[in-house]
Amino acid sequence: MKSIWVLLLGLAVSLVSMTSSQTTDQSVPFTSAGIAGLPGHDICELQGEFPKQFGVYLDDKKDHAIDYRERDGVIALFLLEKSLPPKYCGIVDATLDLTTLRKGEETPLFKCHVNSEGRTRWGQVVGLGDNQRGHKRFLSPRLAWRVNARDKRFDEIKSEPVSCDASGYIVGDGWY
């Protein structure tokens, strides 16, 4: 009888060990290398908590979203599929690591549009600019990208003027 208990205990320890190692293996560090390897994976595989986080749905069906996360000097945007409450996890289609692109106090801007095309839904065009810590509402971002959900990428906008509204975003849980 004792040998059965020992065998069962050994089996239980093995299962717990395998489960914990699988959980650790799925965890992705929030670094430039980790961010680059996320397409095709769930965003909730990122390690740690994100005190600076925000999301914008690109369509009424909530099929696609832009997710912004920042921590420890690393800042990135993610194009997600099916990011739904309560955790807002979703499969990463594309990443945009802003860590080395950012200068000074620049922040991501989600209420942007290409001037010649008029206003678009939030998140369709994103920018990177300095609103002088909230003192500047309207600005031209230093860098801007069109979010291409169909081809799963961020397309840089180079030769067209872009305008952004940097007024407040956060309402409720930080998702629109």
NUDOMI-691353 format. One line per 3 residues: their letters; for each residue y, z, x of N, C-alpha, C. Coordinates in nm, 4 decimals, decimal comma. Atoms other than C-alpha are relative to their C-alpha. Example, Ala and Ser with C-alpha at 12.3 -4.5 7.8 and 13.67 -1.06 7.14 Angstrom:
BEGIN
as = -0,1190 0,0000 0,0890 -0,4500 0,7800 1,2300 0,1200 0,0000 0,0900 ~ -0,1190 -0,0060 -0,0820 -0,1060 0,7140 1,3670 0,1090 0,0730 -0,0770
This chain:
BEGIN
mks = -0,1184 0,0000 0,0813 0,0000 0,0000 0,0000 0,1260 0,0000 0,0866 ~ -0,1161 -0,0045 -0,0894 0,2380 0,0860 0,2875 0,0285 -0,1357 0,0617 ~ -0,0206 0,1312 -0,0622 0,1835 -0,2547 0,4466 0,0681 -0,0973 -0,0956
iwv = -0,0677 0,0867 0,0982 0,2940 -0,4277 0,1244 0,1481 0,0327 -0,0045 ~ -0,1408 -0,0398 0,0013 0,6177 -0,2251 0,1200 0,0705 -0,0463 0,1266 ~ -0,0577 0,0452 -0,1265 0,6815 -0,3043 0,4851 0,0222 -0,1509 -0,0041
lll = -0,0109 0,1448 0,0119 0,6165 -0,6719 0,4170 0,1154 -0,0383 -0,0939 ~ -0,1078 0,0265 0,0954 0,8498 -0,6711 0,1132 0,1369 0,0339 0,0580 ~ -0,1257 -0,0381 -0,0640 1,1203 -0,4871 0,3068 0,0409 -0,1039 0,1047
gla = -0,0273 0,1040 -0,0997 1,0925 -0,7400 0,5903 0,0475 -0,1293 -0,0648 ~ -0,0394 0,1207 0,0725 1,1177 -1,0250 0,3423 0,1416 0,0140 -0,0553 ~ -0,1334 -0,0240 0,0557 1,4236 -0,8708 0,1757 0,1065 -0,0092 0,1096
vsl = -0,0945 0,0050 -0,1113 1,5996 -0,8236 0,5117 0,0197 -0,1440 0,0464 ~ -0,0094 0,1407 -0,0405 1,5221 -1,1850 0,6046 0,0854 -0,0800 -0,0972 ~ -0,0777 0,0718 0,1010 1,6660 -1,3166 0,2770 0,1481 0,0355 0,0077
vsm = -0,1392 -0,0430 -0,0118 1,9844 -1,1103 0,3112 0,0620 -0,0609 0,1243 ~ -0,0494 0,0567 -0,1248 2,0241 -1,2285 0,6693 0,0267 -0,1494 -0,0145 ~ -0,0178 0,1447 0,0204 1,9773 -1,5954 0,5708 0,1181 -0,0265 -0,0904
tss = -0,1092 0,0200 0,0938 2,2211 -1,5657 0,2800 0,1338 0,0250 0,0669 ~ -0,1269 -0,0299 -0,0650 2,4939 -1,4038 0,4892 0,0330 -0,1040 0,1060 ~ -0,0290 0,1027 -0,1003 2,4577 -1,6627 0,7670 0,0393 -0,1304 -0,0664
qtt = -0,0404 0,1210 0,0714 2,4818 -1,9458 0,5127 0,1428 0,0130 -0,0474 ~ -0,1364 -0,0219 0,0452 2,8016 -1,7938 0,3704 0,0960 -0,0177 0,1164 ~ -0,0852 0,0120 -0,1173 2,9493 -1,7684 0,7201 0,0081 -0,1454 0,0462
dqs = 0,0006 0,1389 -0,0452 2,8447 -2,1254 0,8080 0,0894 -0,0880 -0,0873 ~ -0,0808 0,0813 0,0891 3,0312 -2,2619 0,5028 0,1485 0,0301 0,0139 ~ -0,1381 -0,0403 -0,0140 3,3549 -2,0823 0,5929 0,0688 -0,0868 0,1048
vpf = -0,0730 0,0908 -0,0879 3,6112 -2,3152 0,7484 0,1267 0,0703 0,0493 ~ -0,1202 -0,0660 -0,0503 3,8827 -2,1770 0,9797 0,1256 -0,0783 -0,0405 ~ -0,1270 0,0631 0,0361 4,2428 -2,2448 0,8773 0,0745 -0,0336 0,1285
tsa = -0,0560 0,0533 -0,1239 4,3240 -2,4368 1,1942 0,0132 -0,1503 -0,0184 ~ -0,0133 0,1459 0,0091 4,4167 -2,7987 1,2587 -0,1364 -0,0681 -0,0026 ~ 0,1348 0,0591 -0,0010 4,0522 -2,8787 1,3391 -0,0723 0,0264 -0,1317
gia = 0,0632 -0,0331 0,1277 3,9280 -2,6980 1,0282 0,0570 -0,0819 -0,1140 ~ -0,0678 0,0788 0,1039 4,1840 -2,8740 0,8090 -0,0472 -0,1449 0,0048 ~ 0,0416 0,1402 -0,0159 4,0869 -3,2157 0,9494 -0,1419 -0,0231 -0,0506
glp = 0,1389 0,0142 0,0423 3,7213 -3,1519 0,8631 -0,0254 0,0331 -0,1465 ~ 0,0192 -0,0420 0,1390 3,7804 -3,0460 0,5017 -0,0276 -0,1106 -0,1020 ~ 0,0287 0,1002 0,1037 3,7696 -3,3828 0,3160 -0,1490 -0,0054 -0,0340
ghd = 0,1368 -0,0007 0,0492 3,4574 -3,3848 0,1008 -0,0538 0,1393 -0,0263 ~ 0,0413 -0,1393 0,0184 3,4355 -3,0038 0,0976 0,0921 0,0686 -0,1006 ~ -0,0793 -0,0795 0,0926 3,5629 -2,7421 -0,1451 0,1082 0,0749 0,0768
ice = -0,1109 -0,0686 -0,0683 3,9031 -2,5985 -0,0511 -0,0244 0,1497 0,0109 ~ 0,0282 -0,1439 -0,0042 3,7710 -2,2492 -0,1251 -0,0918 0,0374 0,1156 ~ 0,0765 -0,0286 -0,1208 3,5592 -2,2810 0,1908 0,0919 0,0439 0,1147
lqg = -0,0928 -0,0456 -0,1029 3,8772 -2,2029 0,3886 -0,0098 0,1508 0,0146 ~ 0,0098 -0,1427 -0,0273 3,8613 -1,8625 0,5549 0,1286 0,0720 -0,0378 ~ -0,1128 -0,0897 0,0181 4,0886 -1,5798 0,4477 0,0791 -0,0193 -0,1276
efp = -0,0923 0,0022 0,1142 4,3633 -1,5181 0,1953 0,1255 -0,0775 0,0382 ~ -0,1196 0,0804 -0,0236 4,6749 -1,7296 0,1563 0,1169 0,0538 -0,0822 ~ -0,1131 -0,0547 0,0732 4,9904 -1,5385 0,0643 0,1018 -0,1071 -0,0393
kqf = -0,0886 0,1111 0,0334 5,1878 -1,8649 0,0689 -0,0876 -0,1156 -0,0459 ~ 0,0875 0,0999 0,0606 5,0136 -2,1030 -0,1688 0,0665 -0,0504 -0,1271 ~ -0,0633 0,0598 0,1160 5,1263 -2,3426 -0,4401 -0,0765 -0,1259 -0,0369
gvy = 0,0696 0,1204 0,0417 4,9763 -2,6241 -0,6454 0,0721 -0,0736 -0,1113 ~ -0,0608 0,0855 0,1005 5,0937 -2,9149 -0,8575 -0,1043 -0,1006 -0,0475 ~ 0,0905 0,1019 0,0549 4,8789 -3,1252 -1,0905 0,0713 -0,1350 -0,0009
ldd = -0,0578 0,1343 -0,0045 4,9348 -3,4992 -1,0546 -0,0135 -0,0745 -0,1318 ~ 0,0199 0,0678 0,1280 4,8172 -3,5924 -1,4052 -0,0306 0,1024 -0,1085 ~ 0,0224 -0,0915 0,1125 4,7795 -3,4393 -1,7514 -0,1462 0,0420 -0,0147
kkd = 0,1422 -0,0337 0,0083 4,3994 -3,4468 -1,7288 -0,0405 0,1016 0,1066 ~ 0,0244 -0,0924 -0,1115 4,4228 -3,2259 -1,4188 -0,1157 -0,0472 0,0883 ~ 0,1028 0,0574 -0,0874 4,1927 -3,4629 -1,2301 0,0362 0,0144 0,1475
hai = -0,0450 -0,0079 -0,1384 4,4041 -3,4464 -0,9130 0,1157 0,0983 0,0116 ~ -0,1062 -0,0967 -0,0268 4,6332 -3,1877 -0,7598 0,0368 -0,0027 0,1472 ~ -0,0439 -0,0226 -0,1370 4,8351 -3,1217 -0,4482 0,0018 0,1510 0,0186
dyr = 0,0070 -0,1419 -0,0295 4,7688 -2,7820 -0,2937 0,0668 0,0231 0,1350 ~ -0,0702 -0,0355 -0,1235 4,9940 -2,6245 -0,0306 -0,0463 0,1380 0,0428 ~ 0,0392 -0,1303 -0,0530 4,8746 -2,3406 0,1910 0,0637 0,0201 0,1367
erd = -0,0639 -0,0344 -0,1268 5,0428 -2,1618 0,4784 -0,0431 0,1405 0,0405 ~ 0,0349 -0,1313 -0,0536 4,9340 -1,8765 0,7016 -0,0007 -0,0082 0,1522 ~ 0,0054 -0,0135 -0,1459 4,9766 -1,7682 1,0641 0,0572 -0,1213 0,0728
gvi = -0,0646 0,1138 -0,0641 5,2059 -2,0601 1,1481 -0,0642 -0,1344 -0,0286 ~ 0,0671 0,1246 0,0373 4,9628 -2,3211 1,0108 0,0408 -0,0334 -0,1430 ~ -0,0466 0,0429 0,1319 5,0841 -2,5233 0,7116 -0,0626 -0,1354 -0,0319
alf = 0,0693 0,1251 0,0344 4,9000 -2,7975 0,5236 0,0093 -0,0289 -0,1492 ~ 0,0102 0,0475 0,1381 4,8879 -3,0031 0,2054 -0,1382 -0,0612 -0,0174 ~ 0,1327 0,0517 0,0311 4,5631 -3,1000 0,0358 0,0048 -0,0767 -0,1313
lle = 0,0203 0,0737 0,1243 4,4860 -3,3660 -0,2223 -0,1368 0,0425 -0,0509 ~ 0,1236 -0,0549 0,0550 4,2226 -3,2102 -0,4488 -0,0429 -0,0717 -0,1268 ~ 0,0589 0,0454 0,1266 3,9920 -3,3295 -0,7244 -0,0450 0,1225 -0,0776
ksl = 0,0514 -0,1027 0,0926 3,9255 -3,1031 -1,0236 0,0285 0,1425 0,0465 ~ -0,0383 -0,1351 -0,0385 4,1158 -2,7948 -0,9082 0,0422 0,0753 -0,1251 ~ -0,0236 -0,0680 0,1265 4,0951 -2,5635 -1,2075 0,0012 0,1518 0,0173
ppk = -0,0012 -0,1461 -0,0057 4,1647 -2,1955 -1,2791 -0,1406 0,0545 -0,0170 ~ -0,0954 -0,0999 -0,0468 4,0916 -1,9216 -1,2102 0,0247 -0,0058 0,1514 ~ -0,0142 -0,0006 -0,1458 4,0407 -1,9859 -0,8349 0,0738 -0,1218 0,0533
ycg = -0,0624 0,1257 -0,0440 4,1900 -2,3377 -0,8163 -0,0710 -0,0584 0,1210 ~ 0,0803 0,0669 -0,1017 3,9071 -2,4535 -0,5948 -0,0061 -0,1474 -0,0382 ~ 0,0144 0,1420 0,0277 3,8396 -2,8255 -0,5765 -0,0403 -0,0728 0,1260
ivd = 0,0435 0,0816 -0,1139 3,7015 -3,0983 -0,3548 0,1222 -0,0633 0,0670 ~ -0,1108 0,0542 -0,0774 3,9423 -3,2028 -0,0795 -0,0226 -0,1494 0,0214 ~ 0,0051 0,1448 -0,0222 4,0094 -3,5777 -0,0849 0,0755 -0,0405 0,1263
atl = -0,0820 0,0340 -0,1165 4,2793 -3,5837 0,1845 0,0762 0,1240 0,0451 ~ -0,0773 -0,1111 -0,0554 4,4661 -3,3453 0,4128 0,1230 -0,0534 0,0720 ~ -0,1212 0,0324 -0,0749 4,8134 -3,3481 0,5624 0,0398 0,1281 0,0735
dlt = -0,0308 -0,1163 -0,0825 4,8533 -3,0984 0,8472 0,1461 -0,0114 0,0433 ~ -0,1430 0,0034 -0,0291 5,2268 -3,0245 0,8684 0,0379 0,0896 0,1178 ~ -0,0256 -0,0998 -0,1030 5,1936 -2,7676 1,1474 0,0840 -0,0559 0,1143
tlr = -0,0742 0,0550 -0,1138 5,3136 -2,9894 1,4323 0,1152 -0,0896 -0,0434 ~ -0,1068 0,0864 0,0502 5,5395 -3,2051 1,2114 0,1244 0,0788 -0,0381 ~ -0,1080 -0,0851 0,0510 5,7535 -2,9177 1,0878 0,0962 0,0385 0,1109
kge = -0,1041 -0,0405 -0,0948 6,0835 -2,8431 1,2599 0,0826 0,1104 -0,0640 ~ -0,0848 -0,1092 0,0472 6,2749 -2,5195 1,2243 -0,0496 0,0620 -0,1297 ~ 0,0282 -0,0649 0,1292 6,2858 -2,3851 0,8674 -0,0453 -0,0997 -0,1070
etp = 0,0429 0,0998 0,0993 6,1469 -2,6991 0,7007 -0,1168 0,0515 -0,0827 ~ 0,1075 -0,0366 0,0915 5,9237 -2,6509 0,3989 -0,0427 -0,1234 -0,0781 ~ 0,0448 0,1110 0,0845 5,7160 -2,8828 0,1811 0,0806 -0,0021 -0,1304
lfk = -0,0763 0,0199 0,1230 5,9019 -3,0242 -0,1195 -0,0823 -0,0868 -0,0938 ~ 0,0889 0,0675 0,0943 5,7177 -3,1360 -0,4334 0,0728 -0,0771 -0,1091 ~ -0,0774 0,0700 0,1034 5,9958 -3,2585 -0,6622 0,0827 -0,1093 0,0679
chv = -0,0641 0,1083 -0,0746 6,0743 -3,5767 -0,4699 -0,0251 -0,1333 -0,0695 ~ 0,0198 0,1359 0,0508 6,1136 -3,9429 -0,5566 0,0650 -0,0999 0,0947 ~ -0,0603 0,1108 -0,0739 6,1833 -4,2734 -0,3881 0,1205 -0,0436 -0,0825
nse = -0,1248 0,0247 0,0741 6,5460 -4,3461 -0,4833 -0,0042 -0,1266 -0,0837 ~ 0,0018 0,1280 0,0724 6,4826 -4,7077 -0,5865 -0,0956 0,0004 -0,1191 ~ 0,0990 -0,0049 0,1076 6,1978 -4,6036 -0,8201 0,0336 0,1015 -0,1087
grt = -0,0351 -0,1026 0,0980 6,3655 -4,3171 -1,0036 -0,0951 0,1177 0,0066 ~ 0,0776 -0,1251 -0,0004 6,2184 -3,9785 -1,0823 -0,1460 -0,0228 -0,0384 ~ 0,1436 0,0053 0,0290 5,8412 -3,9304 -1,0856 -0,0469 0,1413 -0,0318
rwg = 0,0602 -0,1315 0,0245 5,6129 -3,6455 -1,1878 -0,0082 0,0759 0,1326 ~ 0,0094 -0,0827 -0,1205 5,6122 -3,3562 -0,9398 -0,1294 -0,0292 0,0740 ~ 0,1178 0,0163 -0,0836 5,3753 -3,4086 -0,6508 -0,0371 -0,1439 0,0313
qvv = 0,0313 0,1401 -0,0281 5,3629 -3,7895 -0,6634 0,0586 -0,0428 0,1348 ~ -0,0640 0,0201 -0,1303 5,6006 -3,7959 -0,3655 0,0304 0,1393 0,0533 ~ -0,0262 -0,1294 -0,0622 5,6169 -3,4995 -0,1271 0,0820 -0,0210 0,1262
glg = -0,0853 0,0106 -0,1172 5,8659 -3,4326 0,1472 -0,0067 0,1243 0,0854 ~ -0,0120 -0,1119 -0,0917 5,9310 -3,2054 0,4408 0,1466 0,0067 0,0405 ~ -0,1425 -0,0100 -0,0279 6,2867 -3,0810 0,4685 0,0476 0,1443 0,0009
dnq = -0,0594 -0,1333 -0,0116 6,5189 -2,7847 0,5227 0,1059 0,0160 -0,1089 ~ -0,0985 -0,0248 0,1059 6,6963 -2,6551 0,2128 0,0889 0,1185 0,0352 ~ -0,0843 -0,1069 -0,0539 6,8755 -2,3969 0,4285 -0,0212 0,1314 -0,0747
rgh = 0,0424 -0,1253 0,0629 6,6842 -2,1026 0,2818 0,0509 0,0132 -0,1431 ~ -0,0355 -0,0024 0,1411 6,7611 -2,1965 -0,0758 0,1452 -0,0297 -0,0299 ~ -0,1412 0,0285 0,0227 7,1290 -2,2819 -0,0261 0,0260 -0,1449 -0,0375
krf = -0,0153 0,1426 0,0262 7,0742 -2,6550 -0,0664 -0,1023 -0,0398 -0,1058 ~ 0,0947 0,0368 0,1048 6,9248 -2,7768 -0,3943 -0,0508 -0,1420 0,0176 ~ 0,0394 0,1402 -0,0143 6,9228 -3,1547 -0,3413 0,0103 -0,0400 0,1464
lsp = -0,0027 0,0420 -0,1392 6,8338 -3,3056 -0,0063 -0,0872 -0,1225 0,0214 ~ 0,0856 0,1097 -0,0453 6,6863 -3,6026 0,1717 -0,0959 0,0597 0,1021 ~ 0,0945 -0,0585 -0,0946 6,3671 -3,4923 0,3441 -0,0038 -0,0785 0,1305
rla = 0,0124 0,0671 -0,1300 6,3199 -3,5697 0,7124 -0,1223 -0,0906 0,0019 ~ 0,1232 0,0777 0,0126 5,9658 -3,6940 0,6358 -0,0443 0,0037 -0,1459 ~ 0,0497 0,0044 0,1383 5,8079 -3,8023 0,3059 -0,1273 -0,0840 -0,0075
wrv = 0,1263 0,0690 0,0214 5,4712 -3,9238 0,1758 -0,0208 -0,0258 -0,1483 ~ 0,0452 0,0295 0,1358 5,3480 -4,0929 -0,1383 -0,1451 0,0466 -0,0077 ~ 0,1364 -0,0492 0,0172 5,0355 -3,9247 -0,2698 -0,0804 -0,1100 -0,0681
nar = 0,0815 0,1103 0,0481 4,7716 -4,1926 -0,3187 -0,1372 0,0558 -0,0407 ~ 0,1252 -0,0611 0,0495 4,4998 -4,0345 -0,5365 -0,1122 -0,1030 -0,0077 ~ 0,1029 0,1029 0,0126 4,3178 -4,3643 -0,5884 -0,0712 -0,0255 0,1330
dkr = 0,0579 0,0260 -0,1324 4,2658 -4,4293 -0,2162 -0,0205 0,1271 0,0830 ~ 0,0239 -0,1310 -0,0601 4,2511 -4,0571 -0,1327 0,0693 0,0163 0,1352 ~ -0,0754 -0,0155 -0,1246 4,5297 -4,0354 0,1228 0,1481 0,0287 -0,0298
fde = -0,1446 -0,0165 0,0038 4,8931 -3,9529 0,1947 0,0589 -0,1183 0,0759 ~ -0,0614 0,1166 -0,0640 5,0987 -4,2667 0,2685 0,1433 0,0346 0,0390 ~ -0,1349 -0,0334 -0,0449 5,4071 -4,2044 0,4818 0,0999 -0,1029 -0,0528
iks = -0,1089 0,0855 0,0476 5,7299 -4,3440 0,3364 0,1002 -0,0075 0,1141 ~ -0,0827 0,0128 -0,1197 5,9307 -4,4848 0,6259 0,1358 -0,0648 -0,0241 ~ -0,1246 0,0768 0,0060 6,1958 -4,7341 0,5229 0,0717 0,0078 -0,1348
epv = -0,0644 -0,0150 0,1299 6,2943 -4,6183 0,1744 0,0606 0,1391 -0,0104 ~ -0,0606 -0,1324 0,0158 6,5402 -4,3378 0,0968 -0,0725 0,0821 -0,1074 ~ 0,0674 -0,0933 0,0897 6,3810 -4,0349 -0,0699 0,0939 0,1174 -0,0260
scd = -0,0786 -0,1183 0,0365 6,5528 -3,7495 -0,2550 -0,0940 0,1060 -0,0558 ~ 0,0810 -0,1107 0,0490 6,4116 -3,4056 -0,3328 0,0886 0,1059 -0,0639 ~ -0,0627 -0,1134 0,0651 6,5076 -3,1215 -0,5617 -0,0745 0,1229 0,0517
asg = 0,0633 -0,1162 -0,0623 6,4405 -2,7961 -0,3753 0,0160 0,1269 -0,0825 ~ -0,0139 -0,1199 0,0831 6,5034 -2,5646 -0,6699 -0,1355 0,0648 -0,0199 ~ 0,1212 -0,0811 0,0100 6,2449 -2,2954 -0,7448 -0,1168 -0,0667 -0,0681
yiv = 0,1231 0,0556 0,0528 5,8863 -2,3777 -0,8237 -0,0887 0,1051 -0,0663 ~ 0,1023 -0,0959 0,0378 5,6887 -2,0593 -0,8721 0,0222 0,0538 -0,1404 ~ 0,0042 -0,0529 0,1359 5,6066 -1,9738 -1,2320 -0,1428 0,0460 -0,0228
gdg = 0,1359 -0,0478 0,0279 5,3087 -1,7617 -1,3317 -0,0829 0,0095 0,1259 ~ 0,0938 -0,0103 -0,1120 5,0217 -1,8146 -1,0911 0,0281 -0,0983 0,1130 ~ -0,0341 0,0918 -0,1079 5,1982 -2,0735 -0,8751 -0,0576 -0,1390 -0,0159
wy = 0,0542 0,1335 0,0252 5,0348 -2,3787 -1,0354 0,0696 -0,0621 -0,1187 ~ -0,0592 0,0782 0,1098 5,1909 -2,6486 -1,2547 -0,0986 -0,1050 -0,0437
